[in-house]
Amino acid sequence: MNKFLQKNRFLYPGIVALIVATLSFPHGFGQFIAGELSTHEQVHQLFSNFTWTKHELTVEQAAIVGNWRTPYTEVFTNLVLYLLFTFFLSIVASTIPVPSGIFIPVFKIGAAFGRLVGEAMHLWFPYGVRYGGHLAPIIPGGYSVVGAAAFSGAVTHTVSVGVIVFEMTGQITHIVPVMIASLVSNAVAALLQPSMYDSIILIKKLPYLPDLLPSGSGMYNIYVEDFMVRDVKYIWKGISYQKLKEVLKANKGLRSLPIVDSPDNKTLLGSVQRYELIKLIDRHIGREKRLEVAAKWMKEAEEKAREEQERLQRETEEILRTRRPSRFEVSPAPDILKLRERANNEMLPPQAKKETTSGFSPVFGTQPKKSILKKTNSFTLKGFTPLSPHSPVQTPYTTITGTESRIRAAFDNIFRKSATLQDVTPDPEIGSIGTPSISGTEAGIPLTPGISKKVQLPRERVIDMSPEDQKAWELEEMAKPIDVDNLHIDPAPFQLVERTSILKVHSLFSMVGINHAYVTNVGQLVGVVALKELRVAIENVNSGTLTPETVKQKQEEEAAKAQAQKEAELDISNPEDPLLPKGVNGGYSDKKGRLDKDDKTYMK
């Protein structure tokens, strides 16, 4: 049902609004509940100072009574129907997910009930009530005011409703009955049920802090040490990053952790937020720190390699200096390709030589000028092929050996493949590959190898560690103690002493609005108390399950348990060997160390 209403969130409010509007229709059921009047007019008429049951009415009075009387019913029937309708329909209307108040419906119910009692009193005592020789007339409007204040105060558990009634009516004639009724109704309702707002919190299962009931004096003997959490999760100065990480991982629900001087001393120094500790670990072994260390390692390795190279160079120079000079000289051999190309060019006619020299020829090691308007670093590889119309003709050397043609064909294949390659990360500003114009060439000459290849270079070289180095580096860094100076520590967290009563703790949590407090003894951290522990303690005090007697019994049980655990630890640390004799005068003893009197055997 809840899932259906969540999917159709406008369906339920629409149905409730339709039902309320149908029942409030003035020509239908609404004529019995003053449906044609607004809330302000209903309250104003319920507070009227004349009785609705008398027969002699003025025109204004008859108009008011006409709203609460029909040809089928009288005033009392309409007031009862108005009470029931407002009571049940207010409960149903309060369940819709629409911001609405409950105080005004409750106020109307109290006013109608007070008006009903006032009209009944006037019917029973038409001339008034005699008190001490004085005849006090019955005013149903006064009963209505008192009923509204009493019922509203009982539902909300507040006495200030009386002041609200005085401000609404503009007079304090009935101040005494209003205040008395508010106090009595508030006291009775406090013993029966929580207030309207506390009930809503309980129904919706929201966290809240209940009030302490003044039912007994035992609560004055309940202290914070009786319900605090003694197993406190904390960190200390000098804790390693690995231990800090384990504490954070094991306590994911804690938003802050106390920091103490040392695990043995536990002197409270302050508290640290969880996100501050996470940031501290990230700064210590995060990516930025790792890249910085990797760059440092690379720089040290380069310096070491440079020093080693310089040392080897110095040693080589020293060896060459002391070496005996040779009578022979070593010179590089001429390049066969260059010699043959020079010979081919010499055999060409002058016009072909001019076109060949002015045409495109790849020169390795040179690059064209880059435009300053480009945002990325790139370089251009020009295509190259020797099989152009201006290539040298076949010579007898090529026909005899065939070496030149094979070498040129290999170069042609290499540059053709490089021209068809595509960049892995193309620049969006470059677009499609085009054919650039080459200066010095004729317009009608096809330039097959003139295809530009754009290659984007990396902006910056990223130097990182290998997985093995990174793991070893993290283990080494996590073993170091944390840097407390870089932590934002709250030096004055909220603290309580062990003998703080539950009344003071409740007042501090309610007025200050804190959600947890540390319990200290002479500055040493001994416990922590949060809203959850305080709420459970208050509920136990109100129900009578947490009393000084139960606290004393619990302390005795904890002391006995601690003593038994201590004895068990001593037995484990000092085990007794049943094979060895143990006792007095050489007699054997049992497991508890007592002399076995039945055994008459002695050691010889």
ROVEXPA-297623 format. One line per 2 residues: number of its first residue (from 0); their letters; for each residue x, y, z of C-alpha. Coordinates in Angstrom, 2 decimals. Layout:
<vexgus>
NUM	A	X Y Z  ...
</vexgus>
This chain:
<vexgus>
0	MN	0.00 0.00 0.00  2.80 2.41 0.86
2	KF	4.58 1.67 -2.42  1.37 2.30 -4.34
4	LQ	0.79 5.63 -2.57  4.39 6.66 -3.13
6	KN	4.05 6.04 -6.85  0.68 7.87 -6.95
8	RF	1.35 10.61 -4.43  -1.52 12.82 -5.62
10	LY	-4.14 10.09 -5.46  -4.51 9.80 -1.68
12	PG	-4.68 13.58 -0.99  -7.23 13.89 -3.77
14	IV	-9.42 11.15 -2.29  -9.27 12.67 1.22
16	AL	-10.03 16.15 -0.10  -12.98 14.77 -2.07
18	IV	-14.42 13.04 1.01  -14.04 16.12 3.24
20	AT	-15.51 18.42 0.61  -18.45 16.06 0.04
22	LS	-19.27 15.80 3.75  -18.89 19.56 4.24
24	FP	-21.30 20.45 1.44  -23.78 22.95 2.99
26	HG	-26.87 21.47 1.30  -25.91 17.96 2.32
28	FG	-24.34 16.75 5.54  -22.68 20.14 5.95
30	QF	-25.91 21.71 7.20  -25.54 19.71 10.44
32	IA	-21.95 20.85 11.08  -22.10 24.52 10.02
34	GE	-20.43 23.67 6.74  -21.14 27.03 5.15
36	LS	-19.05 28.85 7.78  -15.29 29.32 7.74
38	TH	-13.05 28.32 10.63  -12.84 31.89 11.91
40	EQ	-16.62 32.29 11.83  -17.17 28.94 13.57
42	VH	-14.84 29.82 16.46  -16.31 33.32 16.72
44	QL	-19.88 31.96 16.99  -18.86 29.25 19.47
46	FS	-17.49 31.99 21.74  -20.74 34.01 21.64
48	NF	-22.00 35.21 25.06  -25.69 34.30 24.74
50	TW	-27.35 30.93 25.05  -28.59 29.18 21.95
52	TK	-31.50 27.41 23.68  -33.60 30.43 24.65
54	HE	-36.62 31.40 22.59  -36.40 35.20 22.58
56	LT	-33.54 36.01 20.18  -32.56 39.14 18.32
58	VE	-32.00 39.20 14.59  -28.22 38.82 14.95
60	QA	-28.60 36.04 17.52  -31.14 34.21 15.38
62	AI	-28.75 34.35 12.42  -26.00 32.76 14.55
64	VG	-28.27 30.06 15.99  -29.61 29.31 12.50
66	NW	-26.19 27.98 11.50  -26.27 25.42 14.34
68	RT	-29.92 24.38 14.06  -31.86 22.68 11.27
70	PY	-35.52 21.71 10.80  -34.50 18.15 11.65
72	TE	-32.10 18.64 14.57  -31.51 20.90 17.55
74	VF	-28.37 22.63 18.86  -27.11 19.68 20.93
76	TN	-27.35 17.23 18.03  -25.46 19.56 15.71
78	LV	-22.73 20.17 18.29  -22.25 16.42 18.80
80	LY	-22.08 15.84 15.02  -19.65 18.75 14.70
82	LL	-17.44 17.22 17.40  -17.35 13.78 15.78
84	FT	-16.83 15.13 12.27  -13.97 17.44 13.29
86	FF	-12.32 14.78 15.44  -12.22 11.93 12.92
88	LS	-11.76 13.98 9.76  -8.86 15.90 11.38
90	IV	-7.11 12.60 12.07  -7.59 11.44 8.48
92	AS	-6.57 14.80 7.00  -3.38 14.89 9.08
94	TI	-2.11 11.76 7.30  -1.86 13.35 3.85
96	PV	1.61 14.59 2.79  0.58 18.24 2.81
98	PS	1.85 20.87 5.27  -1.04 21.51 7.65
100	GI	-1.59 22.33 11.31  -3.35 20.33 14.00
102	FI	-3.68 23.06 16.61  -6.73 24.79 15.05
104	PV	-8.79 21.57 14.65  -7.97 20.68 18.26
106	FK	-8.91 24.20 19.34  -12.27 23.89 17.52
108	IG	-12.98 20.53 19.17  -12.33 22.01 22.63
110	AA	-14.48 25.05 21.90  -17.37 22.87 20.66
112	FG	-17.14 20.58 23.69  -17.08 23.58 26.05
114	RL	-20.08 25.06 24.22  -21.94 21.77 24.60
116	VG	-21.26 21.69 28.36  -22.22 25.37 28.71
118	EA	-25.54 24.89 26.89  -26.29 21.85 29.05
120	MH	-25.50 23.83 32.23  -27.79 26.64 31.10
122	LW	-30.53 24.13 30.37  -30.14 22.57 33.81
124	FP	-29.68 25.85 35.67  -31.59 28.47 33.67
126	YG	-31.32 31.10 36.42  -27.69 30.45 37.26
128	VR	-25.75 28.84 40.10  -26.14 30.22 43.61
130	YG	-22.88 30.58 45.56  -22.72 32.29 48.96
132	GH	-25.93 34.18 48.51  -24.89 35.35 45.05
134	LA	-26.51 34.04 41.89  -23.92 33.54 39.12
136	PI	-25.46 33.32 35.65  -24.38 30.62 33.19
138	IP	-22.49 31.99 30.16  -21.97 29.21 27.57
140	GG	-19.34 31.31 25.75  -17.11 31.21 28.85
142	YS	-17.36 27.43 28.96  -16.39 27.34 25.30
144	VV	-13.27 29.45 25.93  -12.22 27.29 28.89
146	GA	-12.84 24.09 26.92  -10.75 25.29 23.97
148	AA	-7.82 26.25 26.24  -8.00 23.03 28.29
150	FS	-8.28 20.65 25.33  -5.54 22.38 23.33
152	GA	-3.22 22.48 26.35  -3.78 18.79 27.03
154	VT	-3.04 17.77 23.45  0.06 19.93 23.08
156	HT	1.29 19.63 26.72  1.72 23.41 26.95
158	VS	0.26 26.02 29.28  0.85 28.90 26.89
160	VG	-2.43 28.09 25.13  -4.19 30.14 27.82
162	VI	-2.24 33.21 26.76  -3.16 32.50 23.13
164	VF	-6.84 32.38 24.11  -6.57 35.73 25.88
166	EM	-5.02 37.27 22.80  -7.74 35.80 20.57
168	TG	-10.67 36.96 22.69  -9.13 40.28 23.73
170	QI	-10.27 39.98 27.37  -9.10 38.35 30.58
172	TH	-12.46 37.96 32.31  -12.10 34.18 32.49
174	IV	-8.37 34.14 33.30  -8.78 32.10 36.49
176	PV	-10.84 29.22 35.06  -8.75 29.20 31.89
178	MI	-5.44 28.86 33.78  -6.79 26.28 36.21
180	AS	-8.25 24.20 33.38  -5.00 24.42 31.40
182	LV	-2.86 23.29 34.35  -5.14 20.42 35.33
184	SN	-5.57 19.14 31.77  -1.84 19.38 31.11
186	AV	-0.99 17.41 34.27  -3.52 14.69 33.50
188	AA	-2.46 14.35 29.86  1.23 14.16 30.81
190	LL	0.52 11.05 32.87  -1.51 9.37 30.16
192	QP	0.21 9.93 26.82  2.94 12.00 25.12
194	SM	2.03 15.22 23.43  0.68 15.43 19.92
196	YD	4.07 16.33 18.48  5.89 13.59 20.38
198	SI	3.30 11.10 19.18  3.95 12.09 15.57
200	IL	7.68 11.66 16.14  7.09 8.20 17.62
202	IK	4.83 7.16 14.76  7.35 8.29 12.16
204	KL	10.21 6.81 14.20  12.21 10.02 14.26
206	PY	14.97 10.64 16.84  13.87 12.81 19.73
208	LP	14.65 13.53 23.36  11.71 12.80 25.69
210	DL	11.02 14.74 28.85  11.69 13.45 32.34
212	LP	8.54 12.74 34.30  8.51 14.24 37.82
214	SG	7.19 10.98 39.25  9.93 10.23 41.73
216	SG	13.18 11.40 43.25  15.20 8.43 42.02
218	MY	16.27 10.28 38.89  18.40 12.63 41.01
220	NI	20.63 9.65 41.84  21.16 8.62 38.21
222	YV	24.44 9.93 36.81  26.01 9.95 33.39
224	ED	28.47 7.21 34.38  25.50 4.84 34.73
226	FM	24.49 4.93 31.06  27.53 6.20 29.12
228	VR	29.46 4.15 26.56  32.81 3.15 28.04
230	DV	34.26 1.54 24.91  35.30 4.79 23.24
232	KY	36.91 4.78 19.81  39.74 7.31 19.81
234	IW	43.03 8.24 18.16  46.20 9.50 19.76
236	KG	49.29 11.52 18.98  51.78 9.35 17.14
238	IS	49.23 6.91 15.72  50.31 5.47 12.39
240	YQ	48.43 6.12 9.19  47.64 2.41 8.87
242	KL	46.10 2.26 12.34  44.15 5.46 11.64
244	KE	42.82 3.92 8.44  41.70 0.81 10.34
246	VL	39.91 2.91 12.97  38.08 4.92 10.30
248	KA	37.16 1.78 8.39  35.83 0.01 11.50
250	NK	33.74 3.02 12.63  32.08 4.39 9.52
252	GL	29.15 5.84 11.46  31.27 8.21 13.58
254	RS	31.45 11.76 12.27  34.19 12.79 14.69
256	LP	36.81 11.07 16.82  38.43 12.20 20.08
258	IV	42.20 12.59 20.12  44.13 11.82 23.30
260	DS	47.72 12.21 24.41  48.57 8.50 24.43
262	PD	46.73 5.16 24.72  47.94 4.75 28.30
264	NK	47.26 8.27 29.54  44.09 9.09 27.54
266	TL	44.25 12.79 28.33  41.65 14.40 26.08
268	LG	43.21 16.92 23.70  40.22 17.60 21.46
270	SV	38.16 16.09 18.68  38.75 15.78 14.93
272	QR	36.14 15.52 12.19  36.13 12.38 10.09
274	YE	36.59 14.17 6.78  39.69 15.92 8.13
276	LI	41.30 12.55 8.86  40.38 11.25 5.41
278	KL	41.92 14.32 3.80  45.07 13.80 5.89
280	ID	45.48 10.24 4.59  44.79 11.35 1.02
282	RH	47.41 14.08 1.23  49.94 11.56 2.52
284	IG	49.50 8.73 -0.01  47.28 10.30 -2.66
286	RE	47.95 10.56 -6.37  49.56 13.99 -6.19
288	KR	51.96 12.87 -3.49  52.75 9.67 -5.39
290	LE	53.50 11.51 -8.64  55.66 13.98 -6.76
292	VA	57.69 11.17 -5.20  57.94 9.36 -8.55
294	AK	59.23 12.53 -10.23  61.74 12.94 -7.43
296	WM	62.92 9.37 -7.87  63.25 9.87 -11.63
298	KE	65.23 13.06 -11.13  67.58 11.31 -8.71
300	AE	68.01 8.42 -11.17  68.78 10.83 -14.01
302	EK	71.31 12.68 -11.90  72.92 9.40 -10.91
304	AR	73.03 8.26 -14.55  74.49 11.60 -15.62
306	EE	77.16 11.36 -12.96  77.95 7.81 -14.05
308	QE	78.16 8.90 -17.69  80.45 11.78 -16.83
310	RL	82.63 9.44 -14.81  82.87 6.99 -17.71
312	QR	83.61 9.84 -20.11  86.37 11.10 -17.87
314	ET	87.83 7.61 -17.64  87.66 7.23 -21.44
316	EE	89.36 10.56 -21.98  92.01 9.59 -19.49
318	IL	92.59 6.31 -21.32  92.76 8.05 -24.70
320	RT	95.13 10.63 -23.32  97.51 7.98 -22.07
322	RR	97.06 5.79 -25.21  99.77 5.57 -27.88
324	PS	98.83 7.48 -31.10  98.09 5.37 -34.23
326	RF	99.77 5.81 -37.62  96.52 5.20 -39.52
328	EV	93.48 7.49 -39.96  89.87 6.24 -40.14
330	SP	87.57 8.16 -42.52  83.87 7.41 -43.36
332	AP	83.11 5.71 -46.67  81.09 7.67 -49.27
334	DI	77.38 6.90 -49.60  76.67 4.88 -52.75
336	LK	73.14 6.27 -53.09  74.33 9.85 -52.99
338	LR	77.03 9.15 -55.56  74.58 7.51 -57.93
340	ER	72.01 10.27 -57.46  74.67 12.85 -58.23
342	AN	75.62 10.92 -61.37  72.00 10.68 -62.50
344	NE	71.48 14.40 -62.01  74.54 15.15 -64.09
346	ML	73.08 13.12 -66.97  69.77 15.08 -66.99
348	PP	69.18 18.04 -69.35  69.47 21.56 -67.82
350	QA	65.68 22.18 -67.68  65.05 18.92 -65.85
352	KK	67.89 19.71 -63.45  66.28 23.06 -62.66
354	ET	62.85 21.56 -62.05  64.32 18.78 -59.97
356	TS	66.28 21.13 -57.75  63.33 23.52 -57.39
358	GF	60.84 20.69 -56.75  60.07 18.92 -53.53
360	SP	62.75 16.74 -52.06  62.48 15.28 -48.60
362	VF	65.17 16.39 -46.23  65.26 14.39 -43.06
364	GT	65.87 16.23 -39.83  64.12 19.44 -41.00
366	QP	60.54 20.47 -40.16  58.27 23.17 -41.60
368	KK	57.47 26.22 -39.60  54.57 25.80 -37.16
370	SI	51.72 28.27 -36.94  51.50 30.18 -33.67
372	LK	47.67 29.98 -33.82  47.60 26.23 -33.11
374	KT	46.77 25.22 -29.56  48.37 21.78 -29.66
376	NS	51.93 20.73 -30.26  52.09 18.92 -33.61
378	FT	54.46 18.27 -36.43  53.86 17.50 -40.13
380	LK	55.26 14.56 -42.05  55.37 15.21 -45.77
382	GF	54.89 12.33 -48.13  57.77 11.27 -50.29
384	TP	58.03 9.28 -53.49  60.77 9.30 -56.07
386	LS	58.49 8.02 -58.84  57.30 11.43 -59.99
388	PH	57.43 12.94 -63.47  60.63 14.70 -62.45
390	SP	62.38 11.58 -61.22  65.59 10.68 -62.94
392	VQ	65.38 8.29 -65.85  66.57 4.75 -65.64
394	TP	70.32 4.55 -66.00  72.54 1.67 -66.94
396	YT	73.55 1.40 -63.31  70.01 0.60 -62.25
398	TI	69.51 -1.96 -64.96  72.68 -3.75 -64.09
400	TG	72.40 -3.94 -60.30  68.75 -3.14 -59.50
402	TE	69.80 -2.08 -55.99  68.71 1.51 -56.37
404	SR	65.20 0.59 -57.51  64.68 -1.78 -54.59
406	IR	65.85 0.79 -52.04  63.67 3.50 -53.55
408	AA	60.66 1.16 -53.63  61.17 0.39 -49.94
410	FD	61.26 4.10 -49.08  58.18 4.65 -51.24
412	NI	56.21 1.98 -49.32  57.29 3.42 -45.97
414	FR	56.14 6.96 -46.78  52.93 5.74 -48.40
416	KS	51.99 3.83 -45.23  52.86 6.77 -43.00
418	AT	50.60 8.99 -45.12  47.62 6.66 -44.59
420	LQ	48.05 6.39 -40.79  45.59 8.23 -38.53
422	DV	46.23 9.85 -35.21  45.04 8.06 -32.09
424	TP	43.70 11.28 -30.57  42.94 13.59 -33.49
426	DP	42.69 17.27 -32.89  39.08 18.45 -33.46
428	EI	40.36 21.77 -34.77  42.33 20.09 -37.59
430	GS	39.38 18.45 -39.35  39.89 16.27 -42.42
432	IG	43.28 15.72 -43.98  43.94 18.06 -46.93
434	TP	46.59 18.53 -49.58  48.84 21.47 -48.84
436	SI	50.23 23.70 -51.51  53.97 23.53 -52.01
438	SG	55.81 26.59 -53.14  57.88 26.20 -56.28
440	TE	55.62 23.63 -57.97  53.46 24.10 -61.02
442	AG	49.67 24.24 -60.68  48.92 21.35 -62.97
444	IP	51.39 18.87 -61.51  49.76 16.11 -59.39
446	LT	51.35 15.76 -55.97  50.45 12.29 -54.81
448	PG	52.84 12.24 -51.83  51.87 15.75 -50.68
450	IS	49.43 14.58 -47.93  49.87 16.19 -44.53
452	KK	49.84 13.96 -41.45  48.96 15.61 -38.15
454	VQ	50.25 13.91 -35.03  49.39 15.26 -31.57
456	LP	52.15 15.07 -29.02  51.43 14.59 -25.29
458	RE	51.23 17.86 -23.39  53.24 16.62 -20.43
460	RV	54.92 13.37 -19.61  53.34 11.68 -16.58
462	ID	55.83 9.78 -14.47  54.22 7.24 -12.13
464	MS	55.32 4.24 -10.12  54.93 0.64 -11.07
466	PE	52.34 -1.38 -9.10  55.08 -3.09 -7.09
468	DQ	56.86 0.16 -6.26  53.56 1.83 -5.40
470	KA	52.58 -0.96 -3.01  55.96 -0.92 -1.29
472	WE	55.91 2.88 -1.06  52.39 2.92 0.43
474	LE	53.30 0.30 3.03  56.33 2.33 4.03
476	EM	54.39 5.60 4.21  51.41 4.11 6.09
478	AK	53.74 2.91 8.83  54.78 6.48 9.64
480	PI	53.07 8.49 12.45  50.48 11.10 11.48
482	DV	51.28 14.79 11.35  49.08 16.30 14.07
484	DN	50.16 19.83 13.18  48.29 19.64 9.86
486	LH	45.02 18.57 11.54  42.18 20.95 12.32
488	ID	41.52 19.93 15.95  38.64 21.24 18.04
490	PA	40.46 21.94 21.32  37.28 22.37 23.40
492	PF	34.72 19.64 22.69  31.72 19.42 25.00
494	QL	32.72 17.50 28.14  30.92 16.11 31.18
496	VE	32.17 14.63 34.43  31.16 11.21 35.64
498	RT	28.93 12.50 38.45  26.75 14.72 36.26
500	SI	23.09 13.92 36.97  20.72 12.91 34.23
502	LK	18.66 16.07 34.81  21.63 18.30 33.99
504	VH	22.57 16.16 31.00  19.00 16.40 29.68
506	SL	18.96 20.18 30.15  22.33 20.63 28.42
508	FS	21.42 18.46 25.45  18.04 20.19 25.09
510	MV	19.20 23.80 25.41  22.62 23.64 23.78
512	GI	21.50 21.31 20.99  24.54 19.01 21.03
514	NH	24.39 15.41 19.84  27.23 13.91 21.87
516	AY	29.53 14.75 24.77  32.73 13.20 26.11
518	VT	32.90 12.06 29.73  36.20 12.75 31.49
520	NV	37.69 12.04 34.89  40.48 14.46 35.86
522	GQ	40.98 15.22 32.18  41.17 11.57 31.11
524	LV	38.67 10.21 28.60  36.50 7.53 30.22
526	GV	33.37 7.47 28.07  31.02 9.17 25.66
528	VA	27.28 9.79 25.74  25.12 10.58 22.72
530	LK	21.46 11.35 22.13  20.75 7.64 21.68
532	EL	22.08 6.65 25.10  20.42 9.62 26.80
534	RV	17.07 8.88 25.17  17.17 5.23 26.24
536	AI	18.17 6.24 29.78  15.28 8.73 30.05
538	EN	12.80 6.14 28.79  14.11 3.63 31.32
540	VN	13.88 6.20 34.12  10.31 7.09 33.16
542	SG	9.32 3.43 33.00  11.06 2.63 36.31
544	TL	13.59 0.14 34.94  16.58 2.43 35.60
546	TP	16.81 3.15 39.32  19.70 3.49 41.78
548	ET	19.07 -0.09 42.89  19.28 -1.49 39.37
550	VK	22.38 0.60 38.71  24.05 -0.78 41.85
552	QK	23.12 -4.33 40.91  24.51 -3.83 37.41
554	QE	27.77 -2.46 38.81  28.14 -5.50 41.08
556	EE	27.57 -7.85 38.15  30.15 -6.01 36.06
558	AA	32.66 -6.14 38.92  32.12 -9.89 39.38
560	KA	32.47 -10.45 35.65  35.69 -8.44 35.55
562	QA	37.08 -10.41 38.51  36.24 -13.72 36.86
564	QK	37.87 -12.61 33.63  40.97 -11.54 35.54
566	EA	41.20 -14.92 37.28  40.79 -16.69 33.95
568	EL	43.64 -14.67 32.49  45.82 -15.57 35.48
570	DI	45.00 -19.27 35.05  45.94 -19.08 31.37
572	SN	49.20 -17.27 32.08  50.18 -19.68 34.94
574	PE	48.96 -23.18 33.98  49.37 -25.99 36.49
576	DP	50.95 -29.25 35.43  48.91 -32.15 36.84
578	LL	51.92 -34.46 36.61  53.97 -32.47 39.11
580	PK	53.34 -32.85 42.85  52.19 -29.72 44.59
582	GV	51.18 -29.31 48.21  52.36 -29.30 51.75
584	NG	54.73 -31.92 53.25  55.11 -33.63 49.90
586	GY	51.41 -34.44 49.50  49.67 -34.26 46.17
588	SD	47.16 -31.47 45.60  44.09 -31.16 43.40
590	KK	43.62 -28.64 40.56  42.82 -25.84 42.99
592	GR	46.01 -26.33 44.96  44.40 -27.89 48.07
594	LD	46.01 -30.90 49.79  44.26 -34.15 49.09
596	KD	43.69 -35.58 52.54  42.54 -38.96 51.26
598	DK	45.82 -39.58 49.47  48.34 -41.03 51.93
600	TY	51.18 -41.34 49.45  54.34 -39.36 50.19
602	MK	57.27 -38.49 48.08  60.38 -40.49 48.85
</vexgus>
